[in-house]
């Protein structure tokens, strides 16, 4: 069942989204050569708890950290560790916060120093595909209109859509109905209604769409070891076909 949120519930999620916006700005400032992904995790958890938020990823299904740090060919679910970021890396940071009983979820792929043109194009197109998808999240459209908006743009630029992972509803739980694929034809799935809160998150590879899960049970790598990018926003669908609210708007 898809949970429809009240105006008050969405207001609370927006409060949590503002905290994630500030957190992501801090993460962006910290992403420089020499910093470890563990240092990013420690800082993120400290910030969330200081502002009376709970890092919802920590312990979720046994995940050991407060954020996911996915570097270069890691698609999603990278575990923070002692790896020191290097000039030319890209890093996807994914974070969710539980605030006043509601969860918001966001991700952003940062460049470390100067990156090559392939990585730059990959980041730019992945980010653009997210906003294309968000624009389709309007009352009266169908769920797959969001999915198709990602695939159409990405494949027209020679990149590939990861099919093993997807976006999701979000709010009272981290993963609510419906699952939101990043591919497929338009015009299918549930009608979009005011009050739906969705985490839309394109995961895009520079090479093939295939991925591999590592022995730790979490880290997802591109099969061909080419780079991957990940962007995500929590959004709320508004009445009367107006633009959706980007709860976690930043960047």
Secondary structure, 3 states (H helix, E strand, C coil): CCCECCHHHHHHHHHHHHHHHHHHHHHHHHCCCCCEHHHHHHHHHHHHHHCCCEECCCCHHHCCCCEEEEECCEEECCECCCCECCCCCEEEEEEEEEECCEEEEEEEEEECCCCCHHHHHHHHHHHHHHHHHHHCCCCCCEHHHHHHHHHHHHHHCCCEECCCCCEEECCCCCCEEEEECCCCCCCCCCECCCCEEEEECCEEECCCCCEEECCCCCCEEECCCCCEEECEEEEECCHHHCCCEECCCCC
